[in-house]
Amino acid sequence: MRTSLLVLFGATTLTFTKAQLNFSLSTDSSVSVPLRLDSQDSISALRFYISNVRIEHERKIVWSAEQEHYLIDFNQDHLQSNNISGQEGSDLKEGVLKFVLGVDDNTSAQGIGEGPLDPIRGMYWTWQSGYINFKLEGVSNQCRTRKNKFQLHLGGFQKPYRTAQNIELKISGEQKTVVFNLKKLMSTINLKEDHTIMSPNEKAVFFMESAKSCFYVQ
Amino acid sequence: MYSRRVLLFFVLFFLVAFAVKTGNPNPPSYLPTPYYSLPVSPETNDTVALGRLLFYDNILSGNNQVSCASCHNSYNAFAHTDHQLSHGIFDSIGTRNAPALFNLAWKKDFMWDGATHHIDAQALAPLHDPKEMGSSMEELLSKLRSSSFYREEFFNTYQDSLINSRRVLQALAAFELSIISFDSKYDSVKEGVADFTHQEVSGYKLFDQHCSKCHTEPLFTNGEFMDNNLPVDSSLDDKGRFLVSKQKEDRYKFKVPSLRNLSYTYPYMHDGRFAKLHDVLDHYASDEQNGCDRKNDLEKPIVLSFNERADLIAFLLTLNDDRFVFNPTYSFPEKLKNKLLED
């Protein structure tokens, strides 16, 4: 049986049926297309990397994704599917889904990658080398910036601003859902002050840690 | 016995012939282990040759008028002379003097502030900077893919016609890594095939006493970021390494440049403020404060007599590698000239 991981917006759901693993869109009504939150705030870009996606059971890897890195890219005009395939899997009843939110530090320290890591994808800093692990852009009336835009480009792989986050989510049973709660992340961001992050710094680390806590199993 | 001597002769002949042909002999044994493996020269390596074409081609800039070589001239040890601050597309003036390029395999990070941590990523910075090349990787890939010249060159290099970011950047990096310079008089002395003059020996001692802590042999840089007590230029207020690290102790620190080829790499310092070597020595002899309350990395002023200064400069001049600077292997490629004439 082919194992796959399907990621969609928003809130993302994961179905875990035996050897099949899917991220898919939550029907959470607080998010609509084009992406809008409850208020007047809108999101024009939401992209992040996930790396080294695997499921472990009793400290053994029982499933791993085909690629080392995926760029999850949510288009503002439609809820895009990001299908992630993995190796053949055996029937699984429980395990721990592990992945890195962002590009893992070892890969970042290397040179330029291909595919999802190609710098033309807009997730590589040019003035200071390194991947942007998480990009969130949009418009909010709270932002006293040009055209009320906010731009959070969260990255950095060197001390003291390492931003990639290790995520572990226990999953069990035949069907499970993993949700990325964008509203929760937005609630940690004070857009009046934190509207522009373009380099590795303390805030970038803080918001990546916040984003880490926004993934959960339902 | 006779046949062995003949064999040895031929072996030595081919070794010497190879070194002369490539202009890129193996680096001397007294060097530390490089961070990157060294490619061979453009004459024998397709990736390096492709990188050399890209390095000299104006196609990299938004208006097709600026190349890497615009600010990194082979005849100046790949530095940018005559301008304090290097200039790019539409005559835009930047904020720093382009550093010299050689022996890059021994660098763990790049740019005056170390903003680039890997050589493959370095070219993205000038390519995208609106004051340097004012282009983008997407735009460059589009131009390269529509060029029959480059389609053929990529095919010849990689055995398929795929042109992507990684190949472009790695080809540029391969050429840049091939630029090595260890053929100065200093190197000949180290190898035991030349001798310093009395004056150079005297200068060497002064160098060892006053300069070697930062400009450490044999690369003549310790590869670190240091504050050498330059007064802050208020028109730039360039905080150097701090811009990358955000650490207060890194304010006004810049990468220590190599002193090799120093006759070719003027003007000096990150902002090119000193046109002549004597200006640099004047600065290090001065006990002038830097204008703010920061602690610099110099222990005390380096005060030299007139004769000592002449001796020190005599030694520093032994670090020039004339054969490197005028090595045709590194200069504008003939093949590109033909392409430009056809365009």
Interface residues (C-beta under 8 A of the other chain):
Chain A: A109 Q110 G111 I112 G113 E114 D118 P119 I120 Y124 T126 W127 Q128 S129 G130 Q158 P160 Y161 S199 P200 N201
Chain B: A115 T116 H117 H118 I119 D120 A121 Q122 L124 A125 L127 H128 D129 S136 M137 E138 L141 N164 S165 R166 L169 Q170 A173 V244 K246 Q247
